[in-house]
Amino acid sequence: MANTNTIWTSAFWKDAAERAFFTALQVLLALLTVNGTNVANLDVGAIALAIGIAVLGVIVKAGVASQFGGTVSPASLAPDDRGL
């Protein structure tokens, strides 16, 4: 079975972008929750840095996972047992 999750496919980038988007959203929601409702004290730079680091982690993990043939998705190291 050919590995369709290489970084050279649009499917890889679509999946990685979706995972990065939702990771960024989760980090943002977590930081806003920790900060409370005091928007005046938001440190936008720190929030952007935290989101950037999380998104970078998602992209790196997707790239590493793509090196393992037969994975479920670019972000998974699990073997694809769906028969695809």
Number of C-alpha atoms within 10 A of each C-alpha: 7 8 12 19 25 21 17 10 10 12 15 20 18 12 16 22 16 12 18 21 14 12 18 21 14 14 18 16 12 12 16 15 11 9 13 11 10 9 9 6 9 14 10 9 9 11 15 14 11 16 21 16 11 17 22 13 14 21 18 15 16 26 19 16 22 24 15 16 17 23 19 19 20 29 21 16 18 13 12 13 9 7 6 9
